Amino acid sequence: MITVNSISGGKTSSFLAVNYPADYNLFSLVSVADKKLTPIDKKFVQIISDKIGKEFIGTVEKDQTLKCVLDLEQILGTEIKWLCGDSFEQIIKKASGYLPNVMARFCTSEMKLKPIAEYCRNEIKETVLMRLGIRYDEENRVNYENTDFKFNVGKSENGRNKWLTEKYRELEYPLVDDKIEHYQIYKWSLSSGIDFPNDSNCVGCFHKQVQQLRKNWDDEPVKMQWFADQETGKKKFKKEMNFNKIKTIGLQKDFIFGGGSSCNSGGCTD
């Protein structure tokens, strides 16, 4: 069976890629169409554009995360395939303006899982064995049944979309199997030569704790403002409070930043 490593740009999935070589390494980029988020470095923008095969405007992931994926590719000595679906703005528009949240995580489905599932189905063209970067100390996130995806397979005679739910992967969790925990990966990261961000995945992800989001207002104000700008009327990413409110709360100095909970969908792995 063809093996695939799901890459996020964080420490854990990078450790996975280095220590458990696969036939394919796939990274799915969360893109936005807001030019206020375009990096200043034009060379960097061109490199990412070449990687995803279309114009790169910006992302609500840390730019540092993208640089980590580029550095990881050099360490591996083999290609990481970059994928990129619809922009965040496009998926919100398709959802009639509704924002993703803990109960409706369509951002992960559309921007992480969909590009990877479609690549496996349309390019690899067989069910793959996919490794996810989930550690032994977060075994609660393991889900061996998350193997299917609902694919758009064309139009019916009346013009409606035709859908097919199909299995595209088997799942494997080698870090859980081999009892690899956070400290081992942290020690590896210090000698890896990669400058990993303290907080991975989208800076405004609603799975992050409020204190982490408050810290991200200090570290990534332009990207956090993008999340705040999406919250119009009564719409919110997090039920506790909106992003403009999060900006105003006090910063808890003893909070362990970068150590919060993660999504268990198998798309945004650390």
Summary of the structure (lengths in Angstrom):
residues: 270
radius of gyration: 18.3
end to end distance: 24.6
largest distance: 60.0
contacts: 811
relative contact order: 0.18
helix: 39%
strand: 16%
